[in-house]
Amino acid sequence: MNTANAQAGAKAAARPIDWSERASFTCRLCDCPDLRLYYTLGNDHQFRYYRCTSCGLVNYDLAGGTEQGQYTTIVVDPRDDTNSRNHDNDQAFLFLQKHVPVPGRLIDIGCGNGRLLWVAKKAGWQVKGLELGADMARYAAGVVGCEIVANDFLADEPPPEDREAFDVVSLRHVLEHLPYPRLAMEKISGLLRPGGYLLIEIPNIEGWSKRWVRFITRTGLHKRRFPPDLMPGHCCEYSRESFTALMERSGYRVLHWETYTKKKIGNGLLNRFPVGTKARALVQRLPA
């Protein structure tokens, strides 16, 4: 960055933020035009997130740009029961088994190393995966021993044999990276049979720690410092309110909702009192 740009950035950072600022675009969930600035990222507050006053969805201003490559998964053997990177997948499957105990057909979108597919397959499920990265898809398919297709499920149509063919669709920490949530749900409905279940995990924008960070930032008690090359990856941020709004608009009903963290200690409490930073839900596609 040259001196002139650096000075301009410093001036922008020094200016107080106008928290009454409105977005120049409509909500990507409900089309409401009233979106208020909710929080910012970046040392110059250049990445801006606006909360819809109607449905509660927090919309990132996509004009700021995104970078999804930063979330490349570190390869961990999905068969390794001792590796902590596999434990989140195990908890997700335990949640699914608790509420959907009878095995059926499951497809995991963004399956990563295939751990969820591995444990589900051992429990008697027929499994398939979708993964954006071709190398990861090949690795996971070879280890798990099931079909894993490398594709972008938003851009590609499912093959005829997959059309409304699955009892469960799993989408874990993917939805927040997708800019158009209604399109994502339309694509999921193309895979899930009516009456089937969607297992989903997302960050909870109203988790207590996220609320605290927003409070101390707004009040000037703390100034966050970001890497100079920061680029956002989350396009939409969800609370229980906005998540429920998306499901209802898409022809689904929320059956179970809980929050959790990566640390197992305290998760029992967070499951009962939904103030954790991550959320897990089971929703059902309603019959047409």
Secondary structure in CASP SS format (residue, H / E / C, confidence):
PFRMAT SS
TARGET T0000
AUTHOR 0000-0000-0000
METHOD secondary structure of the structure
MODEL  1
M C 1.00
N C 1.00
T H 1.00
A H 1.00
N H 1.00
A H 1.00
Q H 1.00
A H 1.00
G H 1.00
A H 1.00
K H 1.00
A H 1.00
A H 1.00
A H 1.00
R C 1.00
P C 1.00
I C 1.00
D C 1.00
W C 1.00
S C 1.00
E C 1.00
R E 1.00
A C 1.00
S C 1.00
F C 1.00
T C 1.00
C C 1.00
R C 1.00
L C 1.00
C C 1.00
D C 1.00
C C 1.00
P C 1.00
D C 1.00
L E 1.00
R E 1.00
L E 1.00
Y E 1.00
Y E 1.00
T E 1.00
L E 1.00
G C 1.00
N C 1.00
D C 1.00
H C 1.00
Q C 1.00
F E 1.00
R E 1.00
Y E 1.00
Y E 1.00
R E 1.00
C E 1.00
T C 1.00
S C 1.00
C C 1.00
G C 1.00
L C 1.00
V E 1.00
N E 1.00
Y E 1.00
D C 1.00
L H 1.00
A H 1.00
G H 1.00
G C 1.00
T C 1.00
E C 1.00
Q C 1.00
G H 1.00
Q H 1.00
Y H 1.00
T C 1.00
T C 1.00
I C 1.00
V C 1.00
V C 1.00
D C 1.00
P C 1.00
R C 1.00
D C 1.00
D C 1.00
T C 1.00
N C 1.00
S H 1.00
R H 1.00
N H 1.00
H H 1.00
D H 1.00
N H 1.00
D H 1.00
Q H 1.00
A H 1.00
F H 1.00
L H 1.00
F H 1.00
L H 1.00
Q H 1.00
K H 1.00
H H 1.00
V C 1.00
P C 1.00
V C 1.00
P C 1.00
G C 1.00
R E 1.00
L E 1.00
I E 1.00
D E 1.00
I E 1.00
G C 1.00
C C 1.00
G C 1.00
N C 1.00
G C 1.00
R H 1.00
L H 1.00
L H 1.00
W H 1.00
V H 1.00
A H 1.00
K H 1.00
K H 1.00
A C 1.00
G C 1.00
W C 1.00
Q E 1.00
V E 1.00
K E 1.00
G E 1.00
L E 1.00
E E 1.00
L C 1.00
G C 1.00
A H 1.00
D H 1.00
M H 1.00
A H 1.00
R H 1.00
Y H 1.00
A H 1.00
A H 1.00
G H 1.00
V H 1.00
V H 1.00
G C 1.00
C C 1.00
E E 1.00
I E 1.00
V E 1.00
A E 1.00
N C 1.00
D C 1.00
F C 1.00
L C 1.00
A C 1.00
D C 1.00
E C 1.00
P C 1.00
P C 1.00
P H 1.00
E H 1.00
D H 1.00
R C 1.00
E C 1.00
A C 1.00
F E 1.00
D E 1.00
V E 1.00
V E 1.00
S E 1.00
L E 1.00
R E 1.00
H C 1.00
V C 1.00
L H 1.00
E H 1.00
H H 1.00
L C 1.00
P C 1.00
Y C 1.00
P H 1.00
R H 1.00
L H 1.00
A H 1.00
M H 1.00
E H 1.00
K H 1.00
I H 1.00
S H 1.00
G C 1.00
L C 1.00
L E 1.00
R E 1.00
P E 1.00
G E 1.00
G E 1.00
Y E 1.00
L E 1.00
L E 1.00
I E 1.00
E E 1.00
I E 1.00
P E 1.00
N E 1.00
I C 1.00
E C 1.00
G C 1.00
W H 1.00
S H 1.00
K H 1.00
R H 1.00
W H 1.00
V H 1.00
R H 1.00
F H 1.00
I H 1.00
T H 1.00
R H 1.00
T C 1.00
G C 1.00
L C 1.00
H C 1.00
K C 1.00
R C 1.00
R C 1.00
F C 1.00
P C 1.00
P C 1.00
D C 1.00
L C 1.00
M C 1.00
P C 1.00
G C 1.00
H C 1.00
C C 1.00
C E 1.00
E E 1.00
Y E 1.00
S C 1.00
R H 1.00
E H 1.00
S H 1.00
F H 1.00
T H 1.00
A H 1.00
L H 1.00
M H 1.00
E H 1.00
R H 1.00
S C 1.00
G C 1.00
Y E 1.00
R E 1.00
V E 1.00
L E 1.00
H E 1.00
W E 1.00
E E 1.00
T E 1.00
Y E 1.00
T C 1.00
K C 1.00
K C 1.00
K C 1.00
I C 1.00
G C 1.00
N H 1.00
G H 1.00
L H 1.00
L H 1.00
N H 1.00
R H 1.00
F C 1.00
P C 1.00
V C 1.00
G C 1.00
T C 1.00
K E 1.00
A E 1.00
R E 1.00
A E 1.00
L E 1.00
V E 1.00
Q E 1.00
R E 1.00
L C 1.00
P C 1.00
A C 1.00
END
